[in-house]
Amino acid sequence: MHAGTTLPASSRPLAQRLPVFPLALAPGERVTAYLHVQSFGPLIVPMALMDAPSLHRQELLDSILISLFFGAMLVMLLYNASLWLFTRDRSYGYYALYLLMSLCYTLALTGFGPLYLGLDGPWLAIRMYTVGGTLCFVLAGLYLHHFLELQRQGGWLKWLNHASIGYWSLTSLLLLLAPYSALLHLLNPQLMSLVSIVFGLATGLYLWAKGNPSAKLFTLAWALLILSSLACMLALAGHLPLNDLTLNSQLLGMAVEFTLLSIALAERINRERAQRIQAQQDTLAYAERLAREREEKLHAQQQALRIQRQTNEELEQRVRQRTQDLEQAKLRLESAITELARLSQTDPLTELCNRRHFDECIRQELCRAKRSQTPLALLMIDIDHFKALNDNHGHPFGDECLRAVAVLLRQFSQRAGDLAARFGGEEFILLLPGTHRTAAGLLAENLRQAIAALALQHDGQTVRLSASIGLIAEVPHLDAGVDELIKLADAALYRAKRAGRNRVVDAAEEPVDSPA
Ligand SMILES: Nc1nc2c(ncn2[C@@H]2O[C@H](COP(=O)(O)OP(=O)(O)OP(=O)(O)O)[C@@H](O)[C@H]2O)c(=O)[nH]1
């Protein structure tokens, strides 16, 4: 009879997952049975002789326990595979694959795969066990790399793990192609398993000590797997009692390891979620702070703008005010200048033109008269006996008389271009451009009469004035000068004085009129 996992179930004497050989014995019969054992790897051969009901009871119990184990594995596998699908976090993907490979390995180890899933036949049964086991190390290494973030740790840890992954990948490939027995001495997988397991534990402990939050549960899970595997190995070596517990301790350890690793992943999800929430809160707080700062900046800018606008308005207002002040000052200055100019041209007592202004005007009028060859008349008026008047009635009254004569002079010089000026003392001069001799003589006579008609009151007395007038009126010849003109008028005046005063004398002839 032949039995074993490498045989199809149909070729086995009994369709059992473990090698079972039926023995039909009569009561009290003695038989000698020989068992030839051949294995491609380590094999436990716990021999037992039991009747059919006991075998079925035992098998049922084993199947329930192992099925529970597979069920738990399957649930965790699906759970982690779905987590990977939704999160795309490679830790979940590698862990799900790790569970899948562990499932293959344990299916082969327990004999469930070849028996119930039809995964029998020497090639497949052996590969499920060997390649499933080595791929477990590959995926455990990848899981370790991502779950404990060895990339971030860098250095020797990362490279040792890479080396372990490389070794187990190569072994998996070779085991797919070559028989296990041929590679056994070359690859020494038992020793390398021990090295990898110890490396995993050391890595977990090291990172736990460094404060990696995921390392704690990982280390616990890994340590439990090692302890359970150790218990199984010690039981097999005869150092511990070989019973159902020690025999299946590795499976138990794996179940606890898977559970702890799942919890570790769940804890990581929770931690990462908390970190995400914290990060979101931080981001929110940061965004709020930014918004607040921006608002404050905006407010400050608006305030600065308002202040600037206010300052500008104030400045403009001040500039406007200052411009108005300047305009007014300019106007005042101009009027002051005008007033000054007027004052500089005006005799303060009589408010007629003064001598200086008269000199300027007569020069211009003389030029114009020469250019246009029009007549220019000049009247020199001197109040008679003014000294006596001053002496008799006082100087202030003399001033009043001068002002009264000035009023008359203004009345007699109304045409455009006419100019009445105080020539000095009690002497006045009247410039009449464009006035012919006859008209000038007539005007001089009327003026004389008007002066003579003045009746000024002083101390209850009526004071009368008279004036002598020298007149010249002619179209000036081209060489004529102002001095010459004045001299001629003055000479006529002198003659009027000499002739008895209160009269008009034309420079060109004898006096035109004399008092009666
Ligand atoms: N009140 C007053 N008297 C003045 C002013 N200017 C000159 N006089 C006086 O006028 C007088 C002029 O006298 P005179 O030059 O001798 O001439 P007059 O007495 O008028 O004699 P005749 O001209 O010859 O008729 C002087 O006594 C001056 O003091 C003035 O602004 N106000």
The ligand as a Tripos MOL2 file, in Angstrom:
@<TRIPOS>MOLECULE
LIG
   32    34     1     0     0
SMALL
NO_CHARGES

@<TRIPOS>ATOM
      1 N1          1.0820  175.3770    2.2790 N.pl3     1 LIG1
      2 C1          2.0330  175.0200    1.4650 C.ar      1 LIG1
      3 N2          2.8790  175.9350    0.9950 N.ar      1 LIG1
      4 C2          3.8210  175.6040    0.1180 C.ar      1 LIG1
      5 C3          3.9680  174.3200   -0.3440 C.ar      1 LIG1
      6 N3          4.9680  174.2910   -1.2210 N.ar      1 LIG1
      7 C4          5.4690  175.5300   -1.3050 C.ar      1 LIG1
      8 N4          4.7840  176.3660   -0.5190 N.ar      1 LIG1
      9 C5          4.9690  177.7260   -0.3160 C.3       1 LIG1
     10 O1          4.6520  178.4450   -1.4820 O.3       1 LIG1
     11 C6          5.3300  179.6750   -1.3970 C.3       1 LIG1
     12 C7          5.8280  180.0930   -2.7240 C.3       1 LIG1
     13 O2          6.2700  181.4120   -2.6240 O.3       1 LIG1
     14 P1          6.9720  182.1100   -3.7640 P.3       1 LIG1
     15 O3          7.7920  181.2130   -4.5730 O.co2     1 LIG1
     16 O4          7.7300  183.2260   -3.1650 O.co2     1 LIG1
     17 O5          5.8370  182.7660   -4.6960 O.3       1 LIG1
     18 P2          4.5210  183.5830   -4.3630 P.3       1 LIG1
     19 O6          4.5190  184.0090   -2.9600 O.co2     1 LIG1
     20 O7          3.3910  182.7110   -4.7680 O.co2     1 LIG1
     21 O8          4.6730  184.7330   -5.2920 O.3       1 LIG1
     22 P3          4.4340  184.7390   -6.8060 P.3       1 LIG1
     23 O9          4.5490  183.3430   -7.3230 O.co2     1 LIG1
     24 O10         5.3710  185.6460   -7.3650 O.co2     1 LIG1
     25 O11         3.0220  185.2750   -6.9540 O.co2     1 LIG1
     26 C8          6.4320  179.4760   -0.3730 C.3       1 LIG1
     27 O12         6.1980  180.2940    0.7380 O.3       1 LIG1
     28 C9          6.3770  178.0660   -0.0320 C.3       1 LIG1
     29 O13         6.6560  177.8800    1.3230 O.3       1 LIG1
     30 C10         3.0590  173.3550    0.1830 C.ar      1 LIG1
     31 O14         3.1080  172.2120   -0.1320 O.2       1 LIG1
     32 N5          2.1080  173.7830    1.0370 N.ar      1 LIG1
@<TRIPOS>BOND
     1     1     2 1
     2     2     3 ar
     3     2    32 ar
     4     3     4 ar
     5     4     5 ar
     6     4     8 ar
     7     5     6 ar
     8     5    30 ar
     9     6     7 ar
    10     7     8 ar
    11     8     9 1
    12     9    10 1
    13     9    28 1
    14    10    11 1
    15    11    12 1
    16    11    26 1
    17    12    13 1
    18    13    14 1
    19    14    15 2
    20    14    16 1
    21    14    17 1
    22    17    18 1
    23    18    19 2
    24    18    20 1
    25    18    21 1
    26    21    22 1
    27    22    23 2
    28    22    24 1
    29    22    25 1
    30    26    27 1
    31    26    28 1
    32    28    29 1
    33    30    31 2
    34    30    32 ar
@<TRIPOS>SUBSTRUCTURE
     1 LIG1         1 GROUP 0 **** ****
